[in-house]
Each structure stands twice: as C-alpha cells, then as structure tokens.
Amino acid sequence: MSFNHLPVLLEEVMAGLNPGREGVYVDCTVGGGGHSRALLERTDPGVKLVGLDQDSEALAAASEKLAPFHGRYTLVRSNFMDLARVLVDLGLEAVNGILFDLGVSSYQLDNPARGFSYMREAPLDMRMDSESGITAKELVNTLPERELADIIKRFGEERWASRIASFIIKARENRAIETTAELVEIIKKAVPAAARREGPHPAKRTFQALRIAVNNELEILPQVFKDAVGALAPGGRLCVITFHSLEDRITKDAFKKLANPCICPPRFPVCTCGQMPAIRLVNNRPVTPTEQELAENPRSRSAKLRVAEKICSVLKNREGE
C-alpha cells in the first residue's frame, strides 16, 4: 500500500519552526515526509533537512517525496533517542530547528501487516521498526498478569486493565493469541457490556498501551527533549506534536523544567543554584487543529503542538554537572 499521511498542524508547525534563509532542520519522525517536504518547498536552498525514522518503509516513502530537493536533505534510519549521536556522525554541532511528530502514522495504522489497528485483522506486531524488537504478540503471551495489567493501566489509562489482563491470561492458557482480531474479542469479553456501549472502542486503550510498551515510546522522551535542546543553536526552535494525554503531559513537564530549572527553595530571595533556563515557551498553551483541519483530517482531533525556543548555549544534562 502507498504511504499516505496527511501532515498534522502543518501551518502551525511551519510557524513554530520559523525557518530562516539558511540553516539545518531535523524532522525526528519523518514518516512519509509531509512536514519535511513543506519545509523544503517553502524555504531557500540554504535550508537543509535531516530526517530520522526507524521505519524503513517510511524512509523509502520520504525519499520519494523529497526527491525534487536532491542535495538538501539527508535521511537516517534511527530511533530519535539516538538524535545526539546521529548529529555527531553527520558532523553537525548545532541545528536551527527540531520537530517531533509523536505516535503512530496513518500508514502504520492502516497497513494490516503492521498490527497496530484494532479495526483490522493482522498479526499482533505493533513494532515501528518492523525488523527488530519485541512484538505485541510476545508481550500478551509471555508477561505475568500483574505486569500486563500495569502496562494497560499505565499506558492506556484503561479502567478495566486488571480484568482485561485476567481474560488474556485465561485465553492464552488454551492457545497463543496470534492476531489483532483474537485480542479484540478477548478485550470485548473482559469489558462489561455497559462500558462497551459508552465511549471509544473497548480495545482502543489496550492497543495504545501495548504499542507504547512495544516501542518504548514514553520513557525515552524527557532525555530526548534534553538532547534536542542541547543540539539547538541559540534561537533555534523545538516543536513537539502529541496525540494523547500521556505524551502531552511528559512534553509539558519537560518543557517546564527546561524553561524553569531553578531548584532553590521558594523562600530564597534570589536564585543560588545556578540552574539557568535553557528555553522559553513560545506558546504557553498547546496549539490544536482548526475546524477546517478537523473536517479534512479527523485523525488530527487529538493533536497538540508545543513550541519552545532555545535561549542559552549551555544546557546542564544532570544536576551537579
């Protein structure tokens, strides 16, 4: 299938990055190349792009979409947790803007082979890098009940997490759970009928939780954002698009700490800890899609964009350094 992916909050991201006539910009989740292509289309030849993605299919699609801009972009297959190393390998001491478009792409959701969607029959995979790492099938068939319930509760904010985990354990005693459809049926049996009649699809939160666990999506974010700010030149912009409350909460907290890192007791009249702000918040409240975008792309409805600008050249990675 073709890699069709509408870039979310496109105009808002371009305004957030605020590109100049030259500079280097990094798309840490290049996907199908929508945001990256728009950046190159709207800027002068002096603007260069580095695109990261751990999905080889995404990189192939991005390469095709960016082909008209030969010489202005570099694509790297990598998880964005390795951003600092990638930039060192490319010989880049500082960049002018960095974008993170978190979560799963429309292509990954819609491709039956990837196993992300509870609406499509597929093998239970859910890996963003389909060539390495543990699969959702391995998680649901091997994790102890308590660990499975914790993942579903913590990453899916699922009210019925313990009950769902219990039903999964019972089902796998007979035979391994192989497909998304099999898992959906187990979840439907676990969630009480009254709860199934209200709110989103009963499997939505569990599938979200398993996807996050498979891809280690949340734990890496605070350090990744520190690394990103450390890689920015003063005045450079960091843009982060999130799609659910867990991602947005982590992003908000990370930005807050980077913008106000002082650890002095409130009673101190002046700061003595020496922790200097690394960023300023460009928007205190997250930017959300317009009514027009929601009509054109319903999947954008939960998207939130936060933007920060680097204000100092030195970022302390850990307390005491």
VMD Tcl script that draws the C-alpha trace (Angstrom):
set ca {
  {0.00 0.00 0.00}
  {1.11 3.60 -0.58}
  {2.41 5.68 2.31}
  {-0.37 8.29 2.53}
  {-0.06 10.50 5.57}
  {-1.51 13.98 5.97}
  {0.92 16.13 7.97}
  {-0.91 17.33 11.07}
  {-0.87 21.01 12.10}
  {1.26 21.80 9.06}
  {0.85 25.59 9.03}
  {1.31 25.76 12.78}
  {4.50 23.66 12.62}
  {5.96 25.89 9.91}
  {5.20 28.95 12.01}
  {6.67 27.24 15.06}
  {9.94 26.28 13.36}
  {10.14 29.79 11.90}
  {12.83 28.86 9.36}
  {15.25 31.48 8.06}
  {17.01 31.75 4.70}
  {19.54 29.09 5.72}
  {20.13 26.56 8.48}
  {19.67 22.89 9.32}
  {16.35 21.48 10.50}
  {15.70 17.99 11.86}
  {12.48 16.03 11.43}
  {12.88 13.32 14.06}
  {9.82 11.41 12.83}
  {10.00 11.99 9.09}
  {7.27 9.43 8.29}
  {6.05 9.95 4.75}
  {7.88 13.26 4.52}
  {4.90 15.62 4.67}
  {6.29 18.16 7.13}
  {9.77 17.83 5.65}
  {8.63 18.46 2.08}
  {6.67 21.54 3.14}
  {9.74 22.91 4.90}
  {11.93 22.46 1.82}
  {9.24 23.82 -0.54}
  {8.84 26.99 1.47}
  {12.48 27.82 2.10}
  {15.56 28.84 0.16}
  {18.25 26.38 -0.97}
  {20.34 27.38 2.04}
  {17.94 25.42 4.27}
  {18.92 21.76 4.74}
  {16.96 18.90 6.31}
  {17.89 15.83 8.32}
  {15.09 13.25 8.54}
  {15.07 10.40 11.06}
  {12.79 7.37 11.19}
  {13.18 3.82 12.45}
  {10.65 2.52 9.91}
  {12.37 1.53 6.65}
  {9.07 1.83 4.75}
  {8.66 5.39 6.00}
  {12.16 6.30 4.87}
  {11.52 4.87 1.42}
  {8.34 6.95 1.12}
  {10.10 10.07 2.41}
  {12.94 9.60 -0.06}
  {10.44 9.51 -2.92}
  {8.56 12.58 -1.69}
  {11.73 14.60 -1.13}
  {13.41 13.58 -4.38}
  {12.88 17.01 -6.06}
  {15.10 18.54 -3.36}
  {18.17 16.45 -4.08}
  {21.19 17.71 -2.16}
  {19.16 19.47 0.51}
  {18.24 16.52 2.70}
  {19.77 13.54 4.48}
  {17.67 10.60 5.67}
  {18.88 8.37 8.50}
  {17.33 5.17 9.76}
  {17.39 5.68 13.50}
  {15.23 5.94 16.60}
  {15.14 9.57 17.69}
  {16.54 8.53 21.07}
  {19.87 8.47 19.21}
  {19.45 12.04 17.91}
  {22.64 13.33 19.58}
  {24.76 10.53 18.10}
  {23.23 10.96 14.63}
  {24.07 14.67 14.60}
  {27.63 13.97 15.72}
  {28.01 11.36 12.99}
  {26.82 13.94 10.45}
  {29.29 16.49 11.78}
  {26.58 18.90 12.95}
  {27.45 20.86 16.07}
  {24.13 22.71 16.21}
  {20.87 22.86 14.26}
  {18.22 25.54 13.88}
  {15.00 23.61 14.43}
  {13.79 20.18 15.50}
  {10.37 18.58 15.02}
  {8.90 15.55 16.80}
  {5.58 14.22 15.46}
  {4.95 11.56 18.09}
  {2.80 8.45 17.92}
  {1.87 6.12 15.10}
  {1.36 7.25 11.49}
  {-1.80 6.75 9.43}
  {0.13 4.40 7.17}
  {1.17 2.23 10.10}
  {-2.40 2.16 11.41}
  {-3.89 1.32 8.04}
  {-1.34 -1.26 6.92}
  {-2.80 -4.64 8.02}
  {0.64 -6.23 8.13}
  {1.79 -3.96 10.96}
  {-0.81 -4.98 13.55}
  {-1.40 -1.54 15.07}
  {-5.14 -1.28 14.49}
  {-7.94 -2.92 16.45}
  {-10.14 -2.42 13.37}
  {-8.15 -4.70 11.05}
  {-7.25 -8.40 11.15}
  {-3.46 -8.71 11.36}
  {-0.62 -10.46 13.17}
  {0.00 -8.93 16.61}
  {3.14 -6.96 15.85}
  {2.97 -3.19 16.55}
  {6.70 -2.55 16.07}
  {7.56 0.78 14.45}
  {10.83 -0.84 13.42}
  {9.44 -4.00 11.89}
  {12.86 -5.64 11.74}
  {13.84 -5.63 15.40}
  {12.50 -5.61 18.93}
  {9.79 -7.43 20.85}
  {6.29 -7.72 19.36}
  {2.88 -7.22 20.94}
  {2.29 -10.94 20.44}
  {5.27 -11.73 22.65}
  {4.04 -9.32 25.34}
  {0.49 -10.65 25.56}
  {1.64 -14.27 25.52}
  {4.53 -14.08 27.99}
  {4.06 -11.27 30.51}
  {2.81 -12.14 34.01}
  {-0.72 -10.94 34.71}
  {0.32 -8.15 37.06}
  {2.84 -6.70 34.57}
  {0.34 -6.89 31.75}
  {-2.32 -5.14 33.82}
  {0.19 -2.44 34.79}
  {1.07 -1.73 31.16}
  {-2.60 -1.50 30.15}
  {-3.40 0.74 33.11}
  {-0.32 2.98 32.91}
  {-0.03 3.45 29.16}
  {-3.67 3.05 28.21}
  {-5.31 4.66 31.25}
  {-7.75 1.76 31.00}
  {-10.29 1.42 33.81}
  {-10.68 -2.31 33.21}
  {-6.96 -3.10 32.96}
  {-6.89 -5.82 35.62}
  {-9.94 -7.55 34.20}
  {-8.55 -7.41 30.64}
  {-5.20 -8.83 31.77}
  {-7.01 -11.64 33.59}
  {-9.01 -12.56 30.48}
  {-5.84 -12.50 28.35}
  {-4.05 -14.86 30.75}
  {-7.02 -17.23 30.75}
  {-7.29 -17.19 26.93}
  {-3.62 -17.90 26.35}
  {-3.75 -20.97 28.59}
  {-5.62 -22.71 25.75}
  {-3.54 -21.41 22.85}
  {-1.34 -18.47 21.92}
  {-3.01 -15.18 20.97}
  {-1.83 -14.62 17.40}
  {-3.86 -11.82 15.80}
  {-5.38 -8.43 16.49}
  {-8.88 -9.84 15.99}
  {-8.31 -12.53 18.61}
  {-7.12 -9.93 21.11}
  {-10.07 -7.63 20.35}
  {-12.54 -10.44 21.08}
  {-10.84 -11.17 24.41}
  {-10.98 -7.49 25.37}
  {-14.66 -7.24 24.39}
  {-15.45 -10.18 26.68}
  {-13.48 -8.58 29.52}
  {-15.08 -5.13 29.35}
  {-18.59 -5.10 30.84}
  {-21.43 -4.58 28.37}
  {-22.45 -1.23 29.88}
  {-18.92 0.11 29.47}
  {-18.72 -1.15 25.87}
  {-21.78 0.92 24.96}
  {-20.10 4.15 26.06}
  {-17.00 5.96 24.89}
  {-14.42 4.74 22.35}
  {-13.89 1.24 21.01}
  {-13.29 -1.10 24.00}
  {-9.91 -2.18 22.60}
  {-8.58 1.32 21.88}
  {-6.80 1.92 25.18}
  {-5.31 -1.58 25.41}
  {-3.92 -1.37 21.87}
  {-2.46 2.06 22.64}
  {-0.83 0.68 25.78}
  {0.70 -2.31 24.02}
  {2.01 -0.13 21.18}
  {3.66 2.25 23.64}
  {5.23 -0.63 25.55}
  {6.47 -2.39 22.41}
  {8.15 0.77 21.12}
  {9.27 2.23 24.46}
  {7.63 5.48 23.40}
  {7.31 7.38 26.66}
  {10.25 6.59 28.92}
  {12.76 7.99 26.47}
  {11.04 11.36 25.93}
  {12.42 13.52 28.79}
  {16.05 12.75 27.91}
  {15.32 13.03 24.19}
  {13.95 16.54 24.68}
  {17.05 17.50 26.71}
  {19.25 16.16 23.93}
  {17.22 18.07 21.35}
  {17.56 21.37 23.19}
  {21.26 20.66 23.64}
  {21.57 20.25 19.87}
  {19.84 23.54 19.06}
  {21.69 26.75 18.33}
  {20.53 29.71 20.47}
  {17.26 30.93 18.95}
  {16.55 27.51 17.48}
  {13.04 26.11 17.82}
  {11.78 22.77 19.19}
  {8.30 21.67 18.05}
  {6.54 18.63 19.53}
  {3.21 17.22 18.31}
  {1.48 14.84 20.71}
  {-1.66 12.74 20.28}
  {-2.68 11.60 23.75}
  {-2.56 12.88 27.31}
  {0.44 10.82 28.41}
  {2.68 12.18 25.65}
  {1.44 15.72 26.18}
  {1.92 15.58 29.95}
  {5.51 14.42 29.58}
  {6.20 17.09 26.96}
  {4.62 19.81 29.09}
  {6.61 18.79 32.19}
  {9.88 18.51 30.25}
  {9.39 21.97 28.73}
  {8.54 23.39 32.15}
  {11.73 22.03 33.71}
  {13.86 23.27 30.84}
  {12.26 26.72 31.00}
  {12.42 26.99 34.79}
  {15.10 24.65 36.17}
  {15.71 26.53 39.43}
  {15.77 24.15 42.42}
  {16.14 26.79 45.12}
  {13.60 26.72 47.99}
  {10.72 29.18 47.38}
  {11.79 31.20 50.43}
  {15.13 32.15 48.84}
  {15.02 35.80 47.72}
  {17.43 35.12 44.81}
  {18.45 32.03 42.89}
  {21.66 30.43 44.14}
  {21.50 27.01 42.42}
  {22.96 28.30 39.18}
  {20.45 26.42 37.02}
  {19.81 28.64 34.00}
  {16.73 28.40 31.78}
  {17.53 26.64 28.50}
  {14.34 27.56 26.65}
  {11.45 29.96 26.59}
  {7.95 28.74 25.81}
  {6.72 30.16 22.52}
  {3.14 29.15 23.32}
  {2.01 28.70 26.92}
  {-0.98 26.67 25.76}
  {-0.73 23.91 23.16}
  {-1.86 24.70 19.62}
  {-4.71 22.49 18.36}
  {-6.18 21.86 14.89}
  {-8.58 24.30 13.29}
  {-12.14 23.32 12.43}
  {-11.10 23.15 8.78}
  {-8.30 20.69 9.51}
  {-10.58 18.56 11.66}
  {-13.03 18.34 8.78}
  {-10.27 17.39 6.31}
  {-8.40 15.04 8.65}
  {-10.45 13.67 11.57}
  {-7.39 11.83 12.91}
  {-5.90 15.20 13.85}
  {-8.56 15.79 16.51}
  {-6.34 14.90 19.48}
  {-3.17 16.58 18.17}
  {-1.44 19.23 20.28}
  {1.61 21.27 19.34}
  {4.03 22.75 21.86}
  {6.85 25.05 20.75}
  {9.94 26.23 22.63}
  {12.92 28.39 21.69}
  {16.44 27.89 22.98}
  {17.73 30.90 24.87}
  {21.17 29.80 26.13}
  {24.07 27.88 24.65}
  {24.82 25.65 27.62}
  {22.39 23.01 28.88}
  {23.12 21.02 32.02}
  {22.16 17.42 31.41}
  {22.11 16.34 35.01}
  {22.04 18.07 38.35}
  {25.50 18.95 39.55}
  {27.16 18.94 36.11}
}
mol new
graphics top color blue
foreach p $ca { graphics top sphere $p radius 0.5 }
foreach p [lrange $ca 0 end-1] q [lrange $ca 1 end] { graphics top cylinder $p $q radius 0.2 }
display resetview
